[in-house]
Amino acid sequence: MRAFGKSEDKAFDRLVRAELTRHDAAAHCGGFDPDLASAYLEGALKGAEITRYEGHLAGCSGCRAAIRHLASPLPASREGVIKPSFSGSGLGLISALLQPKWALLAAAGVAIAVAVPMLLNSSRHARQGLPEATQVAVHKTPEASGPAATSELETVQSAERGRSSNSRGNLSDRAAGDVVGSYAGPAQETPVAASAVVPSVEPSKESESHEQKKEAEANVARAQGQTASDAPRPAEVAQFRRDEGKLDRIDQKKALTLTGEESKTAETQVLRPGMTTDQPRSQREKAGAIRPGDDVARAPALPEAVAGRRAVTRNEREGAETAAESDKDAARLRSSDALSKAKPTAQRKVAKKTFTLLDGIWTDKDYRPDKDLPSVTLVRGSDVFTEQLSRHRELKIYLDAFAATDRVIVVYKDTVYKFVPPEKQDG
Amino acid sequence: MTAEEFREAFRKEIDQALARITQRYGVSDEEMVLAFYKSAKKYMPGMVAPPCPVDPKVAADVDYPANPSADGRAAGGGAVGEFIRSLNCEELCLAVACAKGDESAWESFFREYRSYLIGVARSMVQDPSTAEQLADSTFGELYGVRGSEENRVSKFSFYSGRGSLRGWLRAVVYQLFADSHRQTSRFVQTEEAEEMDRLARSGASSERPSAEMTFIRERYHSAVSSALRAGLAELEARERLMLVYYYCDEMTLREVGRHFKVHEATISRWLVKVQKKLRKLVAKKLEHDYRFNRSEAREAMEQAAEQADISIRDYLIESVSSDRPAGARRGRG
């Protein structure tokens, strides 16, 4: 049996859609029953009750919109405010450990573990009068060079990434016939700015650095979701300051020398941006760098035949082509060569199109990189994606044949549509 | 069947249910029995209705016979007993106590459900102050602020115990949110089929079709529409719901699958089956009622589909892209 969406009976498909849509938009009973809806969603209804209610849903867009909304899980950020009732449900210790309060305690521990080395470091630099790096990631104090500190730092950074990506990822209800309104998504609290977690301490005066250290501690605490009342109390901070002076001094030279290699001194490398070494780029790397506008990375050298042909063309056209255009043409030629040479691993027919899996991308057979067609890249689930699909319903037919994580290239109405899955979110 | 008869008939199940409740908040046995009775009456009217002749229509909708014999009554009694056992008695008791206005019950409710309710409100509305208002109005409805103290009707009295209290609360918040949103937002007016056809005729093509073609098209269109409506009515409720989810709500196969708790491939297979079934029903109707042969039926559907495309597209463009009423005439060159 063919999968749905690949049916060739498009006329009938359109008819059904038109007939159902025509009568659906205005259908609203005005008698939404929360009790019945919640019982249906929780599977508490039986047999004929389910049939009766689904029959009602099929004819009532209002109740259907309600069911769709209520069937979606509550956002995770809202689950933190939920206080589940443990009335003998038998979940016990494990569920108690999963409580938000334990997560808060763990987060507080991480915050203190991160703040302590930062403060130690800043006090050390304040005494030495050295500038402090503003990026904690590239600055490691000897005390904080262990894996625990690194992992804690990664935890903080990943928490920051998680927050910033959450603020981009507000959901909206995609129901076309929802006259009631959209599911607006979770109300996002304003995320703490990333710079608040990575304060820059000016090493001018000790009193200023002291104030800024306090601010840094408070910022770190806020970044971890604690309130002001949960920040370290002044007495604790004062005790910490007193203890700070008692800590052993670290021999810098010793710290920069690795165990077992005392004869060598630690060397620092200044990395060039985008490089893994400090060596200048080789010619090959320069030639292979991807520039904006290129479809693929450039190969180091052009085939002689191609270069020769292009030179003839240029001569014939009296120098009309610039070097950039010739590179672009070469890139297109190479990509079309690559396409033709790539071994297809699978093929799929969707409606009247044939897609071939090339290098992990489902590519429309009509796609020709050497053709100068406008190209649109769409991230699945984005607003632009939704808008384009609502404008071009036929695209949906093609997309439905592939998984949400598949990359797909479709040529439709003289436009190349490149569908990519959404980025994975950390945190 | 009165509440007393109900209690007598199902004494064992009711007593077992009452024994499961750990905290009563001063709710008496009679009040709990009344709550059970109301729930049973709502969901099983065929079994719990008064002993006058039962409306056959109502009885046909449920699995229980209209006038059960002794054996039938025993079977139905088993179903009612099962129903009582399936109720969330603890939460139902809390709801009944809150409906009465019991302070300790309200304290318990606030302790256990307040933050959840506020979280649900915030999940529906981005603006924190609006979410707070929504939460406050929900609490008001739950308490029953609309009437006077004597005529206070708490929303809790509508909770039957069939689903969980948490799920019911979420649905109540949604209902209030939807009601307030409906009052404040503009509606998209919908048009009758005739109006959409008029739009299609006015903008479809610059060529003026012949009278014969127009007649044929209209005949095909009305025949196919009628056959399709009849075919849709003959489908099962779940089949119709699947089609509506896919075509009207534009849900993906995965989303539909998630709703019915099956894999998207299963939904795809089901939809193919339903579409084939519907097509057969429509073709049969066209052949029997309109005397179309097979090729004529196919052509009729294609013609009707063409017209449907034009009318739906034009209607959507009309109603979405401008503030004019959807029936306003477009000026096309």
Interface residues (C-beta under 8 A of the other chain):
Chain A: M1 R2 A3 F4 G5 S7 D9 K10 A11 F12 D13 R14 L15 V16 R17 A18 E19 L20 T21 R22 D24 A25 A26 F32 P34 D35 L36 A37 S38 A39 Y40 L41 E42 A44 L45 K46 G47 A48 E49 T51 R52 E54 G55 L57 A58 G59 S61 G62 R64 A65 A66 R68 H69 L70 A71 L74 P75 R78 E79 V81 I82 K83 S85 S87 G88 N170 R174 A175 A176 G177 D178 V179 V180 G181 Y183 A184 G185 P186 A187 Q188 S390 K396 D400 A404
Chain B: T22 K42 Y43 D61 V62 D63 S86 E90 R111 E112 S115 Y116 I118 G119 V120 R122 S123 M124 V125 Q126 D127 P128 A131 F158 Y159 S160 R162 G163 S164 G167 W168 R170 A171 V172 Y174 Q175 F177 A178 H181 R182 S185 F187 V188 T190 A193 M196 V224 S225 L228 R229 L232 E236 A237 R238 R240 L241 L243 V244 Y245 Y247 C248 D249 E250 M251 T252 L253 R254 R258 H259 A265 I267 S268 R269 L271 V272 K273 Q275 L278 R279 V282 M301 E302 A304 A305 E306 A308 D309 S311 I312
